[in-house]
Amino acid sequence: MLMGTPKGLRGRVPLSLLALVTCALAFLVLLLTERISYLSSGSIFRFKTSCTRTRRPANTAAVRGRGRGRNASISSDATDDRFLFDPEECTLDQGKWVFNGSMKPPYTDRTCPYLDRQVSCVKNGKVDLEYQKWEWRPDDCMLPRFDPKKALQSIQGKRLMFVGDSLQRGQWQSFVCLVESVIPSEHKSMKRGRMHTVFTAKEYNASIEFYWAPFLVESNSDVRIIADPKKRILKVDSVAKHALHWTGVDILVFNTYVWWMSGLRIKSLWGSFANGAQGYQELEAAVSYTLGLKTWANWIDSNIEASRTRVFFTTMSPTHQRSADWGNERGIKCFNESKPIARKWHWGTGSDRRIMGAVRSVLSRMATPVTLLNITQLSEYRVDAHSSIYTESGGRLLTPEEKLDPLRYADCIHWCIPGVPDTWNRMLYAHLLHPPKPILPNHPIRNSNATETNRNDTKLD
């Protein structure tokens, strides 16, 4: 007999106590499992969690998809219980590409007269058109189909401006092509400039504009492009010259990424370009990017009146220069790729996590509300949709001989249009259909006394 053990607790543990202990342990395991699941799931870049409300069935026909190679197939369920998109409850960056063989693009590079040759893949000889038949399907909600008349109504009486690099120019061209067919020819016009181009929809009193600022901040390669990245110098503490064109705009859509990725270190300057040859510091790309983005963010917070202007930021567009990233060891960059990558959460070397982290950090600290268009993960899958050899180089189309050398000439940075940028604009359109909530009187946003936008472009050689 054990000494010191109360007689009533000797022998078997009472059943009620055992059940209580078992339930407590089960609850702790469940809690731990949920916590681990929360920490390990989803995108590396999210400001809000996924949808939490009861789903409203969308009642749309599911579309059977096709996978890539040995990876799991991209397919849809027999039933679709997703709800209509609500920006307060659902993000659009989590989902899958679904093949729809009957889908036709709303325009082509022959019907839309505003596309550059760089992105007009079909006109440049591309025959395989399956890249146009993949639709992005978010996991939890429906991505609205682009309605050109509703899109124009959402910007009626307003200026919509895309600001950034050539990838942002592609998104701008896509948006123009998505709406221009419903506008009579006498009610639309295009005024092109080296830095600033304006498409006008006269009957809607609206403009859809593009402003060239590949770094957002000023650089010595803004006007006359310097091909050698080692000779480029960035003025990371100023956006003033560019921002003259941003003030007074109703909807601003910014991006900047690929130009920062041309080398490991970037010549970064504070102050005047007059002494640029001696006054710069060479910084790691991510550090310089962060400094430049903070300068942009400070300008937005100091000059944008949120009750009048909506601000969007498009995350980085991935490049696909290394076919080994997606398991095609014998491939040549994105050349001859015909299907999206099916592996969930694929992330290649063409997307820099440090840059995503910088965007997350800077935007989360801004006083001005900025709507994020997180296009990176969904675009990561689309190795099949780049311009590849169906493009131009140096202002001219690739020759037949150059097309035979995809390792040197295939463009795996830009996208065929129509194509992936149309999906980016469906995301933008979804947000435009939902006006932002009114800003409270005590919201910490400073009003602007900025100079009016100068809309007269200077013709540049």
Buried (B, 14 or more C-beta within 10 A) or exposed (E): EEEEEEEEEEEEEEEEEEEEEEEEEEEEEEEEEEEEEEEEEBBEBBEEEBBEEEBEEBEEEEBEBBBBEEBEEBBBEEEBEBBBBEBEBBBBBBBBBBBBEEEEBBBBBEEBEBBBBBBBBBBBBBEEBEBBBBBBBBBBBBBBEBBBEBBBBBBEEBBBBBBBBBBBBBBBBBBBBBBBEEBEEEEBEEBEBBBBBBBBBEEBEBBBBBBBBBBBBBBBBBEEEEEEBEEBBBBBBBBBBBBBBBBBBBBBBBBBBBBBBEBEBBBBBEEEBEEBEEBBEEBBBBBBBBBBBBBBBBBBBBBBEBEEBBBBBBBBBBBBBBBEBBBBEEBBBBBBBEBBBBBEEBBBEBBBEEBBBBBBEBBEEBBBBBBBBBBBBBBBBBBBBBBBBBBBBEEEBBEEEBBEBBEEBBBBBBBBBBBBBBBBBBBBBBBBBBEEEEBEEEEEBEEBEBEEBEBEBEEEE
